[in-house]
Amino acid sequence: MTGAVPEDLDRDAGTRGVLYRTLATAVRYPEERFHAAAADGRLDSEVRDCVARTTLDIDVPDLTTDDDYETLAARYNDIFELGYSEYTDRTDGSLEASGPPVPLYESKYRPDASWNDVNLDLARAYRFYGLEIDGEERDNHDALAYELEFAGYLARREATVGSGAAAARLDFQDRHLGHLAAGVADRLADEPGTGIYGPLGRFLEGLVRADRADLATREGER
């Protein structure tokens, strides 16, 4: 993570882009460099420095970990990747299975919308800005990491080209990211043994909520 934003840009908007990009990294399967930054305090320190360079009213929880790398990776798998399976009738092999405790996909938190509707709307939004899902890392459009990257892109776009991107980010939060951030944070709050991911979930929800409130105020004044 780097909090550096060029002086000739809107530093507040650009720094919000850094925060979204950092969270996009944090919700992916952890690489060793992410673990190192979380373990030695750099992640926590840089997030706090970034928040201080914005006008956002948001608390930053402790974003450090005592886990070694293998434990952190196993914790991520248990929370976000691995489902639960149990034989309900061993005589006929009946198996009851469920997904991971905390899904990282918006459609899992949208009983009001179908998977197809959510992902088609996101695909259109990404394409409007000339963005595509990486073919080597292809996932559903409603993956949390992609939505955070898109929010970060819109924040950086606001920093360079102005208010139109701010309005687009507000709409995106209302239609998509706000639902997903709240759903993930709520599930993490109910899940035991989340380690650093519980605080990350609280910070994710707090960032999206504070950013949305600020954008709504600014856009309402136009």
N, C-alpha and C positions, 0 to 999 in steps of 0.2 A: 504494500500500500504506500502511496505517496500523496501527501496533502498539498503538493505544490500546484498552484494555479497561476498562470501568467498574469502580470500586473495589468495588462491592457484589457483583460476580460472582467466580467462581473464575477468577482471573487466569491460572493455568497452563493450564487447559483452554481458556479464551477465546483465549489467545495461540497455542495450537496450531491453533485454528480460523483465525486470521489467517495462519499459515504455510501451511495447506492452501489457503486462498483465494488466496494469492499465487502458489503453484505452479499453481493452475488457470488463472490469467492467463498465467503464463509458458509454458504448453504450448499456448496458442492462437496463432494467427497473430499475429505481433507488431504491436501498435499503436505509434505514434510515442512515446506517453508511456511505454510499457514500455521502448522503446529508450533514451529519455532517462534513465530511472532506472538502467538497466544501465550506460550509458556514463559517467554522472557519479558513480557509486559509491553512490547512494542505495539501490538494491536490495540491494547487498551489506551496507551498514551496517545497514539496517533488519532484514534477516533475522538478522544476528548479534545485534542488540539483542533481537529476539524470542526467539531460542534461549536467550539468557542469562536471560530471564524465565521459563523453564520449568525443569523438573528433568531434561530429556532429555539423555542422553549421546550427543552427535552432533557431528561435525566439520562445519564449514561451509567448503566450497571457495571459491575466488575466483569470485564471481558478478558480474564486470564484463565489459565487452566493448570492444574497440577498433574493432569494425565500425561503418561508417556505417549509416544505417537501411536503405538499399537492399540492402546486403550482408547484413545480418542477416535481412531478409525472404527473400532468395534462399537463404540458408543453411537457413532453416526449411523452405522449399519442397523443397529438395534432400533433406533428411533425413526429413521427416515426410509430405510430400504427394505428391511426384512419383515415379512408378514408373520402371522401366527397360524399354525395348522394343528389340528387335533382330530384323532379318529373318534367319531361319534358312535360307530358300530363296527367293531373289528370282524364281525361275522361276514359282512358284505363289503368291507373296505370303505365304508362311507367316511368321507373326510370333510371336516368343516375348516374353511380357511378364511382368513381376513387379511387385509392389507396392513402396511406399517402403521404404527400408532399415530404418526404425524406425517400425513402425505404432503408432498411438496408440489401439488398441482391444484390450480384454482378450481377446476371443475369438481373436485372432491368436496368443496365447501359451498357449492352453488346449487342447492336443490331447486332454485328458481329457473335454472338454465341448463340446457343439455350440453354434454361434452362437445358436440359438434358446433353448437352456436358459440360457445366460449372460444374455442380454438379458431374458428373461421373469423370471428371478429378480431382476434389478436393477429392472425395472419395478415388481414387487411391493414391493420394499424402498422405492423412492421414494414410491409411492402410499400405503404404510402411514403415512408422515409427512405426507401431503397435498402432496407435491411432484410437479411435472410438468415435462417438457422444454419449454423455450420454443419456441412454435410458429414464431417467426421465425428461430430458430437451430437448428432441429430436426436432431438427429443420432442415431446409435445410442445406446442407453442405456449401452453399455460404453465410450463415449469417455472417455479419461483425464481430460479437464477436468471432465466430469460426476461421475466417481467422486471426484475431489479436492474438488469443491464439496460433495458429499454427506458426505465425511469431515469437512470443515470445519463443515458444518451440525451434525453429530452432536457435534463438539467444543464448538461454541457452545451446543448444547442441554445438554450436560453441565455447562457453566458456569452455566446458569440453573436447570435442574431436577434435576440430580444424576446418580446413578450408573447409572440405567437406560440412559442414552444412552452411557455409557462401555462397558457390556457390548455394546450394539448396534454400537459402532464396532469393538470387538475382533472380533466375529463378521464384520462387513463386511470387515475387513482379511484375515481368514483365508480367507473365501470368494471375495473379489474383488480388492481393491486391492493386497494383498501380491503376488499373481501378476503383476498388470500392472506395478507399480512395478519389480519385479525383472527382468521381461522387457525393459522399456524401458531400464533402466540397463545391462543386459548387451549389448543391441544397440548402444547408444551407445558403450560401451567398445570395441567392435570396429570402429566406424565412424571413418574419418579425417576431419579437417576439421570437427569439430562446433562449434568455437568455444565460446560460453557454454553451449550445450546439453549438452555432455558433463558439466561440473560440475553443471548443474541436474539431470541424470539421477542423478548420484551423491548429491546432496543429497536428491532425491525418495526414492530407495531407503533412504537412511540415516534420514530422518524417519519413514517408514512402519515400518521395522524397529524403531527406538528407541521409537516410540509404542506399537507392538504389544507389545514386551517389557514396557514399563511397565504397560500395561493388563492384561496377563496376570498380572503379579505382584500388582497391586492386586485384580483380580477373584478370584485364587486365595486371597487372604487373607480374603475375605468369608465 
